[in-house]
């Protein structure tokens, strides 16, 4: 009896252990099924931790500068889909157009370019400045110093390259007599070759741009060799926007308050990939996308997208009076932006105080002496 009794107890105990194990496994499976699944290809919301400085790689901008024949072509390279630019300052989910302007301030030894985002006439946020310096005006190249705007990149964000003794096309252009280039394009007033594209997650962008330019030609420096020699100032010096939906290293008080009270909430582009640089090349075979149909200018396929190499296209000016791109323009217009349909007056630009549209107050300007005016959100 004792043996039989012990056998029954052993069987019961074993069954309890087995059932407990099964129950635990089922509970674990249920818990695993209840965990949220994030589909990286479904266009999830971008993190609030979106820094402007990490989405426009200044060091690799130098690679585009060295292959450009002039500032207009340089601007075209900067705005090439799937390239150097993933900057979205107004938080509408689309990459901002980056404009280029030559300095009006110049002398025999110095030239300069300003890179900036403009949302309306007078609403400007400078992104970076590029200085060209020649020790002697007859040198074929120049010493180049690139500096990020302190609000976006912080203090002393410098990159330099010495091309003084080697011919450099863009330096040759800037130092000869010519009319200064000032981009006629800005937010919602784009050249005919330009197509908007969606911002992607910062890690995706960083990986992609490092693959495009694995060994950047510009070097980061804390104390540039020629910084004390630079006397000229950017025409956009001091210009900034009060309403920016991106984290800044050294924001103004107004910018800091705005981003705190208006958290960024946009969605990543569909998929976890950025547009391929050769997408523009493929558009050459599709006359229904982005082609300039003005017979007076000719239908040059090279104008449909940035060339693979600077020497393939010396830079051609788009038509600033060309057809606006938008829902009413079926020929290659950009995707509709949030709330854009609600504001179709004037040039079709959204008011700065609308959610997700152009940033608001603009301060500074005129070489940092004030004078820049903008709308207040």
KEKE-3310 file (N, C-alpha, C; in steps of 0.2 Angstrom, whole numbers, plus 5000, padded with zeros to 4 digits):
npx = (5004:5010:5019:5011:5004:5014:5017:5006:5006:5018:5015:5004:5011:5020:5012:5006:5018:5020:5009:5010:5022:5018:5008:5015:5023:5013:5009:5020:5021:5009:5012:5023:5016:5008:5017:5021:5023:5034:5034:5046:5045:5033:5032:5033:5031:5042:5055:5055:5068:5075:5088:5094:5107:5112:5106:5110:5124:5138:5152:5153:5147:5157:5162:5153:5154:5167:5166:5158:5154:5150:5140:5126:5125:5130:5120:5110:5116:5115:5102:5098:5088:5090:5103:5114:5106:5094:5086:5074:5066:5054:5046:5036:5037:5044:5059:5068:5071:5087:5094:5106:5117:5128:5140:5138:5147:5164:5182:5198:5204:5195:5180:5163:5149:5132:5122:5106:5089:5073:5057:5047:5048:5060:5059:5070:5082:5098:5110:5123:5140:5151:5168:5180:5197:5211:5228:5236:5229:5231:5232:5227:5217:5210:5210:5198:5185:5172:5158:5146:5130:5128:5117:5111:5122:5130:5144:5160:5160:5168:5175:5188:5198:5212:5215:5223:5234:5229:5219:5202:5186:5174:5180:5187:5177:5170:5180:5182:5176:5159:5141:5133:5127:5111:5100:5084:5074:5064:5055:5040:5042:5049:5063:5060:5066:5066:5060:5050:5054:5052:5057:5068:5072:5085:5096:5095:5098:5111:5119:5117:5123:5136:5139:5138:5149:5162:5175:5176:5182:5184:5190:5187:5189:5195:5201:5203:5214:5213:5204:5205:5208:5198:5187:5175:5157:5142:5127:5116:5119:5116:5102:5088:5075:5061:5052:5055:5054:5064:5078:5090:5107:5111:5100:5090:5081:5068:5066:5069:5058:5048:5050:5048:5035:5029:5030:5038:5030:5030:5029:5040:5047:5039:5045:5062:5072:5082:5078:5086:5101:5101:5088:5084:5091:5084:5072:5074:5070:5057:5046:5035:5037:5043:5049:5055:5045:5045:5047:5056:5067:5071:5071:5081:5087:5097:5093:5084:5087:5100:5117:5127:5141:5150:5156:5148:5137:5137:5129:5114:5102:5086:5069:5063:5050:5043:5030:5021:5023:5012:4996:4987:4995:4998:5009:5022:5021:5024:5021:5006:5007:5005:4990:4992:4982:4973:4977:4978:4980:4988:5005:5003:5009:5010:5004:5015:5010:5002:4999:5013:5018:5027:5041:5041:5045:5057:5074:5087:5100:5106:5120:5120:5115:5102:5086:5081:5065:5051:5036:5026:5022)
npy = (4994:5006:5008:5009:5020:5030:5030:5035:5048:5053:5052:5062:5073:5075:5077:5090:5098:5097:5103:5115:5120:5120:5130:5141:5142:5145:5157:5165:5165:5172:5184:5188:5189:5200:5211:5226:5228:5235:5241:5244:5247:5254:5268:5274:5286:5299:5301:5312:5316:5323:5330:5345:5347:5334:5330:5337:5335:5343:5342:5333:5341:5347:5339:5340:5353:5354:5348:5356:5368:5381:5392:5390:5377:5370:5372:5364:5352:5351:5349:5337:5322:5309:5312:5323:5330:5330:5338:5345:5358:5364:5354:5348:5335:5334:5336:5351:5364:5369:5384:5395:5408:5421:5430:5448:5456:5457:5455:5457:5445:5437:5427:5422:5410:5408:5396:5392:5391:5396:5402:5411:5426:5435:5427:5418:5406:5404:5391:5387:5394:5397:5401:5407:5409:5417:5418:5425:5434:5428:5415:5398:5391:5390:5393:5385:5387:5381:5384:5380:5386:5394:5392:5380:5371:5374:5382:5386:5376:5370:5366:5363:5365:5365:5371:5379:5379:5372:5370:5375:5374:5381:5390:5398:5403:5411:5421:5428:5442:5444:5444:5443:5427:5424:5414:5411:5403:5395:5389:5381:5387:5382:5376:5370:5357:5351:5340:5337:5327:5315:5316:5305:5293:5298:5289:5281:5290:5295:5283:5281:5293:5292:5280:5285:5295:5290:5294:5309:5325:5336:5342:5342:5355:5364:5376:5385:5388:5400:5408:5420:5429:5431:5443:5447:5447:5437:5439:5435:5434:5432:5430:5421:5409:5410:5399:5384:5366:5357:5350:5361:5365:5377:5386:5401:5410:5411:5401:5390:5390:5388:5375:5368:5369:5365:5351:5340:5331:5321:5310:5297:5294:5283:5266:5261:5267:5279:5290:5285:5291:5290:5291:5303:5302:5292:5298:5305:5297:5298:5308:5314:5318:5331:5338:5352:5360:5372:5378:5388:5387:5375:5357:5350:5335:5334:5344:5338:5332:5332:5330:5315:5318:5333:5338:5334:5343:5360:5368:5374:5387:5386:5390:5403:5408:5398:5384:5383:5370:5358:5352:5356:5355:5344:5339:5332:5338:5340:5330:5333:5344:5345:5353:5362:5363:5371:5384:5393:5405:5419:5415:5402:5399:5392:5400:5406:5403:5392:5375:5364:5371:5384:5391:5405:5420:5431:5436:5448:5450:5460:5459:5456:5467:5469:5473:5463:5457:5448:5437:5436:5422)
npz = (5000:5004:4994:4983:4986:4987:4973:4967:4972:4967:4953:4952:4957:4946:4936:4939:4939:4925:4919:4925:4918:4905:4906:4909:4898:4888:4893:4892:4878:4875:4881:4873:4861:4864:4864:4856:4839:4828:4812:4802:4789:4787:4788:4801:4815:4816:4828:4842:4844:4834:4827:4819:4815:4813:4801:4790:4782:4785:4783:4772:4763:4757:4747:4736:4733:4728:4716:4708:4696:4698:4709:4706:4701:4711:4721:4715:4716:4730:4733:4728:4727:4739:4743:4750:4759:4772:4779:4788:4794:4797:4800:4792:4786:4774:4765:4766:4754:4750:4748:4739:4740:4734:4743:4744:4750:4747:4742:4734:4739:4745:4744:4746:4750:4755:4763:4765:4771:4765:4768:4765:4756:4765:4776:4783:4787:4790:4786:4784:4781:4768:4765:4754:4752:4746:4746:4738:4724:4712:4713:4708:4714:4730:4748:4758:4769:4779:4788:4801:4805:4821:4828:4823:4823:4834:4843:4834:4824:4812:4795:4784:4769:4760:4744:4737:4728:4718:4703:4704:4700:4705:4713:4703:4696:4706:4709:4697:4687:4688:4688:4704:4711:4716:4723:4716:4721:4733:4747:4741:4729:4717:4707:4690:4688:4701:4713:4727:4742:4754:4772:4780:4793:4805:4808:4796:4786:4790:4789:4775:4769:4773:4766:4753:4753:4758:4762:4766:4759:4766:4782:4799:4810:4825:4827:4814:4801:4794:4799:4806:4796:4789:4783:4777:4777:4778:4768:4774:4787:4804:4802:4806:4810:4821:4823:4823:4820:4825:4833:4840:4843:4849:4852:4850:4863:4859:4849:4857:4866:4857:4851:4862:4866:4855:4850:4839:4826:4815:4801:4795:4779:4767:4769:4774:4767:4758:4744:4729:4722:4708:4704:4698:4686:4680:4678:4666:4656:4657:4651:4657:4669:4678:4667:4658:4648:4640:4625:4621:4629:4627:4627:4636:4642:4652:4661:4669:4680:4693:4687:4686:4687:4689:4677:4667:4666:4665:4673:4673:4672:4680:4677:4685:4684:4681:4680:4695:4707:4712:4719:4709:4698:4687:4681:4686:4699:4717:4731:4741:4754:4772:4777:4766:4756:4762:4760:4747:4742:4735:4733:4736:4748:4764:4779:4792:4805:4804:4809:4807:4796:4788:4797:4810:4816:4810:4813:4815:4802:4788:4790:4803:4810:4813:4806:4798:4794:4798:4798:4812:4822)
capx = (5000:5014:5022:5006:5002:5019:5017:5001:5008:5023:5011:5001:5016:5023:5007:5006:5024:5020:5004:5013:5026:5014:5004:5020:5025:5008:5009:5026:5019:5004:5016:5027:5011:5006:5022:5020:5027:5036:5036:5051:5043:5027:5031:5032:5032:5049:5057:5056:5075:5077:5093:5096:5114:5113:5102:5113:5131:5142:5158:5152:5145:5163:5163:5149:5157:5173:5164:5153:5157:5147:5135:5120:5126:5131:5113:5107:5118:5113:5095:5097:5085:5094:5110:5117:5101:5088:5085:5067:5066:5047:5042:5031:5039:5047:5065:5068:5075:5092:5096:5113:5118:5135:5141:5139:5154:5170:5188:5202:5207:5189:5173:5159:5143:5128:5117:5100:5082:5069:5050:5044:5053:5062:5059:5076:5086:5105:5112:5131:5143:5158:5173:5186:5202:5217:5234:5238:5224:5233:5232:5222:5212:5208:5208:5191:5182:5165:5156:5139:5127:5129:5111:5110:5128:5134:5150:5166:5159:5172:5178:5192:5201:5217:5215:5226:5238:5226:5213:5196:5181:5170:5184:5188:5170:5169:5185:5182:5170:5152:5135:5133:5121:5106:5094:5077:5070:5063:5049:5034:5043:5055:5064:5056:5069:5066:5055:5051:5055:5051:5062:5069:5075:5091:5101:5095:5101:5118:5122:5117:5127:5142:5141:5139:5155:5165:5181:5175:5188:5185:5192:5184:5195:5192:5204:5205:5221:5212:5198:5206:5209:5191:5184:5168:5151:5136:5121:5111:5122:5111:5095:5085:5068:5058:5048:5058:5053:5070:5082:5096:5112:5112:5094:5088:5076:5061:5066:5068:5051:5043:5050:5046:5028:5026:5034:5039:5026:5029:5030:5045:5045:5038:5051:5067:5077:5081:5078:5092:5103:5100:5081:5084:5093:5079:5067:5076:5067:5050:5045:5029:5040:5049:5052:5054:5041:5046:5051:5061:5073:5073:5070:5087:5087:5102:5090:5078:5090:5107:5121:5132:5147:5149:5158:5142:5132:5140:5125:5109:5097:5079:5065:5060:5043:5040:5024:5021:5022:5007:4990:4984:5000:4999:5016:5028:5021:5026:5015:5003:5009:4999:4987:4993:4976:4969:4980:4980:4981:4995:5010:5002:5013:5006:5006:5019:5007:4998:5003:5017:5020:5034:5042:5038:5048:5064:5077:5094:5100:5110:5126:5119:5113:5094:5083:5077:5058:5047:5029:5026:5017)
capy = (5000:5012:5009:5011:5027:5034:5030:5039:5055:5054:5054:5068:5079:5076:5081:5097:5101:5097:5108:5122:5121:5122:5136:5146:5143:5148:5164:5168:5166:5177:5190:5189:5191:5207:5216:5230:5226:5241:5239:5249:5249:5257:5275:5276:5293:5300:5302:5319:5317:5325:5336:5348:5346:5327:5329:5340:5334:5349:5339:5330:5346:5349:5334:5343:5359:5353:5345:5361:5373:5387:5391:5387:5370:5368:5372:5359:5346:5350:5347:5331:5317:5304:5315:5326:5334:5327:5343:5347:5363:5366:5349:5345:5329:5334:5339:5358:5366:5373:5390:5397:5415:5423:5436:5454:5458:5453:5459:5453:5439:5433:5427:5418:5408:5407:5391:5394:5389:5402:5399:5416:5432:5438:5422:5414:5403:5402:5384:5387:5399:5395:5406:5406:5414:5417:5422:5430:5434:5425:5408:5395:5388:5394:5390:5385:5386:5380:5385:5379:5391:5392:5389:5373:5367:5376:5386:5383:5370:5372:5361:5366:5361:5369:5369:5385:5378:5367:5373:5373:5377:5385:5396:5402:5406:5416:5426:5432:5447:5442:5446:5438:5423:5424:5409:5414:5398:5394:5384:5381:5391:5378:5376:5364:5351:5349:5336:5336:5320:5314:5315:5298:5293:5301:5284:5279:5295:5295:5277:5282:5298:5289:5276:5290:5299:5287:5298:5316:5328:5342:5340:5345:5358:5368:5382:5385:5392:5407:5411:5427:5433:5432:5450:5448:5444:5434:5443:5432:5434:5433:5429:5415:5408:5408:5393:5378:5360:5352:5352:5365:5365:5383:5390:5407:5409:5410:5395:5385:5390:5386:5368:5365:5370:5362:5345:5338:5325:5320:5303:5295:5292:5276:5262:5263:5269:5286:5290:5284:5297:5289:5292:5308:5300:5288:5303:5308:5293:5299:5315:5317:5320:5336:5341:5359:5360:5378:5377:5393:5385:5368:5351:5347:5330:5335:5348:5335:5329:5333:5325:5311:5322:5341:5340:5332:5348:5365:5371:5378:5390:5384:5396:5405:5409:5391:5382:5380:5363:5357:5348:5358:5355:5337:5337:5332:5341:5337:5327:5338:5345:5345:5360:5366:5364:5376:5390:5393:5412:5422:5410:5396:5397:5392:5405:5403:5401:5386:5369:5361:5375:5388:5394:5411:5426:5431:5441:5449:5452:5466:5458:5456:5473:5469:5475:5457:5456:5442:5437:5433:5416)
capz = (5000:5004:4988:4978:4988:4985:4966:4965:4974:4962:4947:4953:4957:4940:4932:4941:4936:4918:4918:4926:4913:4899:4907:4909:4891:4885:4896:4889:4871:4875:4882:4867:4855:4865:4863:4850:4833:4824:4806:4799:4782:4786:4789:4808:4817:4818:4835:4844:4845:4827:4827:4813:4813:4810:4795:4784:4784:4782:4781:4766:4758:4753:4741:4731:4732:4724:4709:4705:4692:4700:4714:4704:4700:4718:4724:4712:4720:4737:4733:4724:4731:4741:4743:4756:4762:4775:4784:4789:4799:4798:4803:4788:4784:4768:4765:4765:4749:4752:4743:4739:4738:4734:4747:4741:4753:4744:4741:4730:4742:4748:4742:4751:4749:4761:4762:4769:4770:4765:4768:4761:4756:4772:4781:4781:4792:4788:4788:4784:4776:4765:4763:4749:4753:4742:4749:4732:4720:4705:4714:4704:4719:4736:4755:4759:4776:4779:4795:4802:4809:4828:4831:4821:4824:4840:4841:4831:4819:4806:4791:4780:4764:4756:4737:4735:4723:4712:4700:4707:4695:4708:4715:4697:4694:4711:4709:4691:4687:4686:4692:4710:4710:4722:4721:4715:4723:4740:4749:4737:4723:4716:4699:4687:4689:4708:4716:4734:4744:4761:4776:4783:4800:4805:4807:4789:4782:4792:4785:4768:4767:4774:4760:4747:4753:4764:4764:4765:4758:4771:4788:4804:4814:4830:4826:4807:4800:4791:4802:4808:4790:4785:4785:4773:4780:4774:4768:4779:4794:4809:4800:4809:4811:4828:4824:4820:4823:4825:4839:4839:4848:4852:4850:4854:4868:4856:4846:4862:4869:4852:4850:4869:4866:4848:4849:4832:4825:4808:4799:4791:4772:4767:4769:4778:4762:4755:4737:4726:4718:4701:4702:4694:4680:4677:4676:4660:4651:4658:4650:4661:4676:4679:4661:4656:4642:4637:4619:4620:4633:4624:4632:4638:4647:4658:4666:4673:4687:4694:4683:4690:4688:4687:4670:4663:4665:4668:4677:4669:4677:4680:4675:4691:4683:4678:4683:4701:4708:4718:4717:4703:4692:4686:4678:4691:4705:4723:4735:4744:4761:4777:4777:4760:4752:4765:4759:4740:4740:4734:4729:4738:4753:4770:4784:4797:4811:4803:4811:4802:4790:4788:4804:4810:4816:4808:4817:4813:4795:4787:4793:4811:4813:4814:4800:4795:4797:4796:4801:4819:4822)
cpx = (5004:5017:5017:5004:5007:5019:5012:5003:5013:5020:5008:5005:5019:5018:5006:5012:5023:5015:5006:5018:5023:5010:5009:5022:5020:5007:5014:5024:5014:5007:5020:5022:5009:5011:5021:5025:5028:5038:5040:5049:5037:5026:5029:5033:5039:5050:5057:5063:5078:5082:5094:5103:5116:5109:5104:5121:5136:5149:5158:5149:5151:5164:5159:5152:5163:5171:5159:5157:5155:5142:5128:5120:5127:5124:5109:5109:5116:5106:5093:5094:5090:5101:5111:5112:5095:5086:5077:5066:5059:5043:5036:5032:5042:5054:5065:5073:5080:5094:5103:5113:5125:5135:5141:5146:5159:5176:5192:5204:5201:5183:5169:5152:5139:5123:5112:5094:5077:5062:5046:5050:5054:5062:5065:5080:5093:5107:5120:5133:5150:5162:5178:5191:5208:5223:5236:5232:5225:5233:5226:5216:5210:5208:5201:5189:5175:5163:5149:5137:5127:5123:5109:5116:5132:5140:5156:5165:5162:5174:5182:5195:5206:5218:5218:5230:5236:5220:5207:5190:5177:5174:5185:5182:5169:5173:5185:5176:5164:5147:5134:5126:5117:5101:5088:5072:5070:5057:5043:5036:5050:5056:5061:5059:5068:5060:5056:5051:5054:5057:5062:5072:5082:5097:5101:5099:5109:5122:5122:5122:5134:5144:5142:5146:5159:5171:5180:5182:5189:5186:5189:5190:5191:5195:5207:5210:5219:5206:5199:5207:5203:5188:5177:5163:5146:5131:5116:5114:5117:5104:5093:5078:5066:5055:5051:5056:5058:5074:5088:5101:5112:5106:5093:5082:5069:5061:5066:5061:5046:5043:5048:5038:5024:5030:5033:5035:5025:5031:5036:5043:5044:5044:5056:5073:5076:5081:5085:5094:5102:5093:5080:5086:5088:5073:5068:5072:5059:5048:5039:5031:5045:5052:5050:5051:5041:5050:5056:5067:5075:5072:5077:5087:5091:5098:5085:5081:5097:5112:5125:5138:5146:5151:5153:5137:5135:5136:5120:5104:5090:5075:5061:5052:5040:5034:5025:5019:5017:5001:4987:4989:5001:5006:5021:5027:5022:5020:5012:5005:5004:4997:4988:4987:4972:4971:4982:4980:4988:4999:5009:5006:5009:5008:5010:5016:5002:5002:5007:5019:5027:5035:5041:5043:5055:5068:5084:5094:5105:5117:5126:5117:5105:5091:5079:5070:5055:5040:5030:5020:5013)
cpy = (5006:5014:5012:5019:5032:5035:5035:5047:5057:5056:5060:5074:5080:5079:5088:5101:5102:5103:5115:5124:5123:5128:5142:5147:5147:5156:5168:5170:5172:5184:5193:5192:5198:5212:5219:5228:5233:5239:5245:5251:5252:5264:5277:5283:5293:5302:5310:5321:5318:5331:5339:5346:5339:5325:5333:5340:5339:5346:5337:5335:5348:5345:5337:5349:5359:5350:5350:5366:5380:5386:5388:5380:5367:5367:5366:5352:5345:5348:5341:5325:5312:5306:5317:5329:5330:5332:5345:5352:5365:5360:5346:5339:5328:5338:5346:5359:5370:5378:5392:5404:5417:5429:5442:5457:5454:5458:5455:5446:5435:5433:5422:5416:5407:5401:5392:5391:5395:5399:5405:5422:5435:5433:5417:5412:5401:5395:5384:5393:5396:5401:5403:5411:5412:5421:5427:5429:5430:5417:5404:5392:5393:5390:5390:5383:5386:5380:5384:5385:5389:5389:5382:5368:5368:5380:5382:5376:5372:5366:5365:5362:5366:5367:5375:5384:5373:5371:5371:5377:5382:5391:5401:5406:5412:5422:5430:5437:5444:5445:5440:5434:5423:5419:5412:5409:5397:5390:5386:5386:5388:5378:5370:5357:5348:5345:5335:5328:5320:5313:5308:5299:5295:5295:5281:5284:5295:5289:5278:5287:5296:5284:5280:5293:5296:5290:5305:5320:5334:5339:5345:5348:5363:5375:5383:5390:5399:5410:5418:5432:5435:5439:5450:5444:5442:5439:5441:5431:5436:5432:5422:5415:5407:5402:5388:5372:5355:5355:5355:5365:5371:5388:5396:5405:5407:5403:5389:5384:5387:5378:5365:5364:5367:5356:5342:5331:5324:5312:5302:5293:5285:5271:5265:5265:5276:5285:5289:5289:5296:5289:5297:5306:5296:5292:5305:5304:5294:5306:5318:5319:5325:5339:5348:5359:5367:5378:5382:5391:5378:5363:5347:5342:5331:5340:5344:5332:5331:5328:5321:5314:5329:5342:5338:5338:5355:5370:5376:5381:5388:5391:5398:5407:5403:5390:5380:5373:5362:5352:5350:5358:5347:5335:5338:5336:5337:5334:5333:5338:5346:5353:5364:5368:5370:5383:5391:5400:5414:5417:5403:5394:5397:5397:5402:5400:5395:5380:5366:5364:5379:5391:5402:5417:5426:5437:5442:5451:5458:5465:5459:5462:5474:5470:5469:5457:5450:5442:5434:5428:5417)
cpz = (5000:4997:4983:4980:4986:4977:4964:4966:4969:4955:4947:4953:4950:4935:4933:4938:4928:4916:4919:4921:4907:4900:4907:4902:4887:4887:4893:4881:4870:4876:4876:4861:4857:4865:4856:4845:4829:4817:4803:4792:4781:4787:4796:4809:4818:4825:4836:4844:4838:4828:4820:4810:4811:4804:4789:4785:4781:4780:4774:4760:4754:4747:4735:4729:4727:4717:4705:4701:4694:4706:4712:4703:4707:4722:4721:4715:4727:4738:4729:4729:4733:4742:4750:4761:4765:4780:4783:4795:4801:4800:4798:4785:4777:4769:4763:4758:4752:4746:4744:4737:4739:4739:4742:4743:4750:4743:4736:4732:4745:4744:4747:4748:4755:4759:4767:4767:4770:4764:4764:4760:4763:4777:4780:4787:4789:4790:4789:4780:4774:4763:4759:4750:4749:4745:4744:4727:4714:4707:4710:4708:4724:4743:4756:4766:4776:4787:4796:4806:4816:4831:4830:4824:4831:4838:4838:4828:4813:4802:4786:4775:4761:4749:4734:4729:4717:4710:4703:4703:4699:4711:4709:4696:4699:4710:4702:4691:4684:4690:4698:4709:4717:4720:4721:4718:4731:4741:4745:4731:4721:4708:4696:4687:4696:4709:4723:4736:4752:4766:4779:4790:4800:4804:4800:4785:4784:4788:4778:4765:4768:4768:4754:4747:4759:4766:4762:4764:4762:4778:4793:4808:4819:4829:4819:4806:4797:4794:4804:4802:4787:4788:4782:4778:4776:4774:4772:4786:4799:4808:4803:4810:4818:4828:4820:4824:4822:4831:4837:4844:4852:4850:4853:4859:4864:4852:4851:4865:4863:4851:4857:4868:4859:4846:4841:4831:4818:4806:4794:4784:4772:4766:4773:4773:4760:4748:4734:4722:4710:4699:4697:4687:4676:4675:4669:4654:4652:4657:4653:4668:4676:4673:4660:4649:4638:4631:4618:4624:4630:4629:4633:4643:4653:4663:4671:4680:4687:4690:4688:4692:4685:4680:4665:4661:4669:4672:4673:4673:4675:4679:4682:4690:4680:4682:4690:4702:4713:4715:4711:4697:4692:4684:4683:4697:4712:4727:4739:4751:4766:4777:4771:4756:4755:4764:4752:4738:4739:4730:4732:4744:4760:4775:4789:4803:4810:4806:4805:4796:4792:4795:4804:4810:4814:4811:4814:4806:4795:4791:4801:4814:4814:4807:4796:4798:4794:4800:4808:4820:4828)
residu = (UNK:UNK:UNK:UNK:UNK:UNK:UNK:UNK:UNK:UNK:UNK:UNK:UNK:UNK:UNK:UNK:UNK:UNK:UNK:UNK:UNK:UNK:UNK:UNK:UNK:UNK:UNK:UNK:UNK:UNK:UNK:UNK:UNK:UNK:UNK:UNK:UNK:UNK:UNK:UNK:UNK:UNK:UNK:UNK:UNK:UNK:UNK:UNK:UNK:UNK:UNK:UNK:UNK:UNK:UNK:UNK:UNK:UNK:UNK:UNK:UNK:UNK:UNK:UNK:UNK:UNK:UNK:UNK:UNK:UNK:UNK:UNK:UNK:UNK:UNK:UNK:UNK:UNK:UNK:UNK:UNK:UNK:UNK:UNK:UNK:UNK:UNK:UNK:UNK:UNK:UNK:UNK:UNK:UNK:UNK:UNK:UNK:UNK:UNK:UNK:UNK:UNK:UNK:UNK:UNK:UNK:UNK:UNK:UNK:UNK:UNK:UNK:UNK:UNK:UNK:UNK:UNK:UNK:UNK:UNK:UNK:UNK:UNK:UNK:UNK:UNK:UNK:UNK:UNK:UNK:UNK:UNK:UNK:UNK:UNK:UNK:UNK:UNK:UNK:UNK:UNK:UNK:UNK:UNK:UNK:UNK:UNK:UNK:UNK:UNK:UNK:UNK:UNK:UNK:UNK:UNK:UNK:UNK:UNK:UNK:UNK:UNK:UNK:UNK:UNK:UNK:UNK:UNK:UNK:UNK:UNK:UNK:UNK:UNK:UNK:UNK:UNK:UNK:UNK:UNK:UNK:UNK:UNK:UNK:UNK:UNK:UNK:UNK:UNK:UNK:UNK:UNK:UNK:UNK:UNK:UNK:UNK:UNK:UNK:UNK:UNK:UNK:UNK:UNK:UNK:UNK:UNK:UNK:UNK:UNK:UNK:UNK:UNK:UNK:UNK:UNK:UNK:UNK:UNK:UNK:UNK:UNK:UNK:UNK:UNK:UNK:UNK:UNK:UNK:UNK:UNK:UNK:UNK:UNK:UNK:UNK:UNK:UNK:UNK:UNK:UNK:UNK:UNK:UNK:UNK:UNK:UNK:UNK:UNK:UNK:UNK:UNK:UNK:UNK:UNK:UNK:UNK:UNK:UNK:UNK:UNK:UNK:UNK:UNK:UNK:UNK:UNK:UNK:UNK:UNK:UNK:UNK:UNK:UNK:UNK:UNK:UNK:UNK:UNK:UNK:UNK:UNK:UNK:UNK:UNK:UNK:UNK:UNK:UNK:UNK:UNK:UNK:UNK:UNK:UNK:UNK:UNK:UNK:UNK:UNK:UNK:UNK:UNK:UNK:UNK:UNK:UNK:UNK:UNK:UNK:UNK:UNK:UNK:UNK:UNK:UNK:UNK:UNK:UNK:UNK:UNK:UNK:UNK:UNK:UNK:UNK:UNK:UNK:UNK:UNK:UNK:UNK:UNK:UNK:UNK:UNK:UNK:UNK:UNK:UNK:UNK:UNK:UNK:UNK:UNK:UNK:UNK:UNK:UNK:UNK:UNK:UNK:UNK:UNK:UNK:UNK:UNK:UNK:UNK:UNK:UNK:UNK:UNK:UNK:UNK:UNK:UNK:UNK:UNK:UNK:UNK:UNK:UNK:UNK:UNK:UNK:UNK)
# end
